[in-house]
Amino acid sequence: MKDVAARAGVGLKTVSRVVNGEPGVTPDTERRVQEAIEALGFRRNDSARVLRKGRTATVGLVLEDLADPFYGPLNRAVEEVARTHGALLINGSSAEDPDRERELALALCARRVDGLIVIPAGDDHRYLEPEIRAGVATVFVDRPAGGIEADVVMSDSFGGARDGVAHLIAAGHRRIGFIGDHPRIHTAVERLRGYREAMGRAGLPVSESWVSLGSTDPERVAAAAGAMLTGAEPVTALFAGNNRVTVTAVRVLAALPRPVALVGFDDFELADLLRPGVTVVAQDPAALGRVATDRLFQRLAGTDLLPSRVVLPTRLIPRGSGELPPADG
């Protein structure tokens, strides 16, 4: 900064104001300082700035899987909101492993991020209590925290699944299968609860052979779908608990000689171009990211807020697969 100040013929404070975008510098002076910065290749020392201000201008995002299309728009929304606050985003994947989630979250805290946005893999987040007390703002997304009171922003998994299954019932289906994620995952349990609620409201019994929770591995999902679609009372429709389950279900159903109705939770790329198009219960992952990050920066601004639970609505998008009538009726 001394070299820049000497070359531009100004004081150190003036250079600091230009570098930090502060007011009080004339356009001509700012131009001279910027020219000196360019000529000398000056870069701000953020480490010194952190020591001085106590903030790193970074936030951490712990999500399930960066390769999952659902998390792309969410990640981008978090990044864009952070950028408007002059903050850098650092993210990583937990791979749905609670130990890895803990390790990653604490590693980000050790690097002194100002805040954390966490999509939980585990159900015990008491390990974050010391970090939150130390001032690390923390917001959970998609699923609530376990063991602590904290802000959470999530979609209406229960209501969305209930509406999706009710849509299949309205098309004439009475035997509807449900294939979801691991039963330890909050969203999987809520979507199963929505399925049972819709069936119960319609006065329809649910055979336990029509319900399967577990890994979203294609082999596991295909085997579950195959078991439901065969036997003495095969299902005539499937409700898929997330986008990965839906994609596998589409492949399984494409090989069948008879049509089987399908509604999936989560939209996915090209779902509208298949024949028939895939009817989905759509979330808004970008909205989840925006609302959560806005909340995070409210906390970083020192706003005294009680922990809140924000539930965003879902939207049923009929495209054809969910409107197919029962093949046996």
Rosetta blueprint (number, residue, H / E / L):
1 M L
2 K H
3 D H
4 V H
5 A H
6 A H
7 R H
8 A H
9 G L
10 V L
11 G L
12 L H
13 K H
14 T H
15 V H
16 S H
17 R H
18 V H
19 V H
20 N L
21 G L
22 E L
23 P L
24 G L
25 V L
26 T L
27 P H
28 D H
29 T H
30 E H
31 R H
32 R H
33 V H
34 Q H
35 E H
36 A H
37 I H
38 E H
39 A H
40 L H
41 G L
42 F L
43 R L
44 R L
45 N L
46 D H
47 S H
48 A H
49 R H
50 V H
51 L H
52 R H
53 K H
54 G L
55 R L
56 T L
57 A L
58 T E
59 V E
60 G E
61 L E
62 V E
63 L E
64 E L
65 D L
66 L L
67 A L
68 D L
69 P L
70 F L
71 Y H
72 G H
73 P H
74 L H
75 N H
76 R H
77 A H
78 V H
79 E H
80 E H
81 V H
82 A H
83 R H
84 T H
85 H L
86 G L
87 A L
88 L E
89 L E
90 I E
91 N E
92 G E
93 S E
94 S L
95 A L
96 E L
97 D L
98 P H
99 D H
100 R H
101 E H
102 R H
103 E H
104 L H
105 A H
106 L H
107 A H
108 L H
109 C H
110 A H
111 R L
112 R L
113 V L
114 D L
115 G E
116 L E
117 I E
118 V E
119 I L
120 P L
121 A L
122 G L
123 D L
124 D L
125 H L
126 R H
127 Y H
128 L H
129 E H
130 P H
131 E H
132 I H
133 R H
134 A L
135 G L
136 V L
137 A E
138 T E
139 V E
140 F E
141 V E
142 D L
143 R L
144 P L
145 A L
146 G L
147 G L
148 I L
149 E L
150 A L
151 D E
152 V E
153 V E
154 M E
155 S E
156 D L
157 S H
158 F H
159 G H
160 G H
161 A H
162 R H
163 D H
164 G H
165 V H
166 A H
167 H H
168 L H
169 I H
170 A H
171 A L
172 G L
173 H L
174 R L
175 R L
176 I E
177 G E
178 F E
179 I E
180 G E
181 D L
182 H L
183 P L
184 R L
185 I L
186 H H
187 T H
188 A H
189 V H
190 E H
191 R H
192 L H
193 R H
194 G H
195 Y H
196 R H
197 E H
198 A H
199 M H
200 G H
201 R H
202 A L
203 G L
204 L L
205 P L
206 V L
207 S L
208 E H
209 S H
210 W H
211 V E
212 S E
213 L E
214 G L
215 S L
216 T L
217 D L
218 P H
219 E H
220 R H
221 V H
222 A H
223 A H
224 A H
225 A H
226 G H
227 A H
228 M H
229 L L
230 T L
231 G L
232 A L
233 E L
234 P L
235 V L
236 T L
237 A E
238 L E
239 F E
240 A E
241 G L
242 N L
243 N H
244 R H
245 V H
246 T H
247 V H
248 T H
249 A H
250 V H
251 R H
252 V H
253 L H
254 A H
255 A L
256 L L
257 P L
258 R L
259 P L
260 V L
261 A E
262 L E
263 V E
264 G E
265 F E
266 D L
267 D L
268 F L
269 E L
270 L L
271 A L
272 D L
273 L L
274 L L
275 R L
276 P L
277 G E
278 V L
279 T E
280 V E
281 V E
282 A E
283 Q L
284 D L
285 P H
286 A H
287 A H
288 L H
289 G H
290 R H
291 V H
292 A H
293 T H
294 D H
295 R H
296 L H
297 F H
298 Q H
299 R H
300 L H
301 A L
302 G L
303 T L
304 D L
305 L L
306 L L
307 P L
308 S L
309 R E
310 V E
311 V E
312 L E
313 P L
314 T L
315 R E
316 L E
317 I E
318 P L
319 R L
320 G E
321 S H
322 G H
323 E H
324 L L
325 P L
326 P L
327 A L
328 D L
329 G L
